């Protein structure tokens, strides 16, 4: 199960990195024109950039603390924070009637819960 938790963390890291880069560096108008980015029309640029930076920090926090063995407890903490972010994403895309994106974000949510549960529990880095 430890390997499964590492794979799940790697997948979420890739998702967080891609989302963080796009929200941080792609202009709001271009994001809003893409499928799934419609929510950005009603959001401030600062809010979008903040989410992007949080996703970039999540990409770092899901892997690096464990790899470097510096505060590895940050991995499940980051995963728990990612669950809150994904709850918001599910709600946002649900309000826009984007059921495929709701499903996709629910999968990310489940992966984050799995990582947090496992890394706080029986597959923690301290055991």
C-alpha positions as CSV (number, residue, x, y, z in Angstrom):
1,X,0.0,0.0,0.0
2,X,3.0,2.3,0.5
3,X,3.8,2.1,-3.2
4,X,0.1,2.9,-4.0
5,X,0.3,5.9,-1.8
6,X,3.4,7.1,-3.6
7,X,1.8,6.6,-7.0
8,X,-1.3,8.5,-5.8
9,X,0.9,11.3,-4.5
10,X,2.8,11.4,-7.8
11,X,-0.5,11.6,-9.8
12,X,-1.8,14.4,-7.6
13,X,1.5,16.2,-7.9
14,X,1.2,16.2,-11.6
15,X,-2.3,17.5,-11.5
16,X,-1.4,20.2,-9.0
17,X,1.6,21.2,-11.0
18,X,-0.4,21.5,-14.3
19,X,-3.2,23.4,-12.6
20,X,-0.9,25.6,-10.7
21,X,1.1,26.6,-13.7
22,X,-2.0,27.3,-15.8
23,X,-3.7,29.4,-13.1
24,X,-0.5,31.3,-12.2
25,X,0.9,32.0,-15.7
26,X,-2.0,31.9,-18.2
27,X,-4.0,35.1,-18.5
28,X,-7.5,35.1,-17.1
29,X,-9.2,35.7,-20.5
30,X,-7.5,32.7,-22.0
31,X,-8.4,30.5,-19.0
32,X,-12.0,31.6,-19.3
33,X,-12.1,30.6,-22.9
34,X,-11.1,27.0,-22.2
35,X,-13.6,24.3,-21.3
36,X,-13.6,24.0,-17.5
37,X,-12.3,27.5,-17.1
38,X,-15.6,29.2,-17.3
39,X,-15.6,29.8,-13.5
40,X,-12.7,32.3,-14.0
41,X,-15.0,34.8,-15.6
42,X,-16.6,35.7,-12.3
43,X,-13.3,35.4,-10.2
44,X,-10.8,38.1,-9.7
45,X,-7.3,37.7,-11.2
46,X,-5.8,37.7,-7.7
47,X,-8.0,34.9,-6.6
48,X,-7.1,32.8,-9.7
49,X,-3.4,33.5,-9.2
50,X,-3.7,32.6,-5.5
51,X,-5.3,29.3,-6.3
52,X,-2.5,28.7,-8.8
53,X,0.2,29.4,-6.2
54,X,-1.6,27.1,-3.7
55,X,-1.6,24.3,-6.3
56,X,2.1,24.8,-6.9
57,X,2.7,24.6,-3.2
58,X,0.6,21.4,-3.1
59,X,2.7,19.9,-5.8
60,X,5.8,20.5,-3.7
61,X,4.1,19.4,-0.4
62,X,2.8,16.1,-1.7
63,X,6.3,14.8,-2.6
64,X,9.3,16.8,-1.5
65,X,9.0,16.6,2.3
66,X,9.0,12.8,2.1
67,X,11.8,12.6,-0.5
68,X,14.0,15.0,1.5
69,X,12.9,13.5,4.8
70,X,12.3,17.1,6.1
71,X,9.0,17.4,7.9
72,X,7.4,14.4,6.1
73,X,4.2,15.0,8.1
74,X,3.6,17.8,5.6
75,X,2.6,15.2,2.9
76,X,-0.7,14.2,4.7
77,X,-1.3,17.8,5.8
78,X,-0.9,18.9,2.1
79,X,-3.3,16.0,1.0
80,X,-5.8,17.1,3.6
81,X,-5.6,20.7,2.3
82,X,-6.0,19.4,-1.2
83,X,-9.3,17.8,-0.2
84,X,-10.6,21.2,0.8
85,X,-9.5,22.6,-2.6
86,X,-11.2,19.7,-4.4
87,X,-14.5,20.2,-2.5
88,X,-14.5,23.7,-3.7
89,X,-13.8,22.5,-7.3
90,X,-16.6,20.0,-7.1
91,X,-19.0,22.6,-5.9
92,X,-17.9,25.2,-8.5
93,X,-18.1,22.8,-11.5
94,X,-21.4,21.3,-10.1
95,X,-23.0,24.8,-10.1
96,X,-21.9,25.2,-13.8
97,X,-23.4,21.8,-14.7
98,X,-20.0,20.4,-15.7
99,X,-20.6,16.8,-14.6
100,X,-17.5,15.3,-16.2
101,X,-15.3,17.8,-14.3
102,X,-17.2,17.1,-11.1
103,X,-16.4,13.4,-11.5
104,X,-12.7,14.2,-12.3
105,X,-12.4,16.4,-9.3
106,X,-14.1,13.7,-7.1
107,X,-11.4,11.3,-8.2
108,X,-8.7,13.8,-7.2
109,X,-10.6,14.3,-3.9
110,X,-10.6,10.5,-3.3
111,X,-6.9,10.2,-4.0
112,X,-6.2,13.1,-1.6
113,X,-8.3,11.4,1.1
114,X,-6.5,8.1,0.5
115,X,-3.1,9.8,0.8
116,X,-4.0,11.8,4.0
117,X,-5.6,8.7,5.6
118,X,-2.7,6.4,4.8
119,X,0.1,8.9,5.6
120,X,-1.5,9.9,8.9
121,X,-2.1,6.3,9.6
122,X,-0.5,3.0,8.9
123,X,1.8,4.1,6.1
124,X,3.1,7.2,7.8
125,X,6.8,8.1,7.2
126,X,7.5,7.9,10.9
127,X,6.7,4.2,11.3
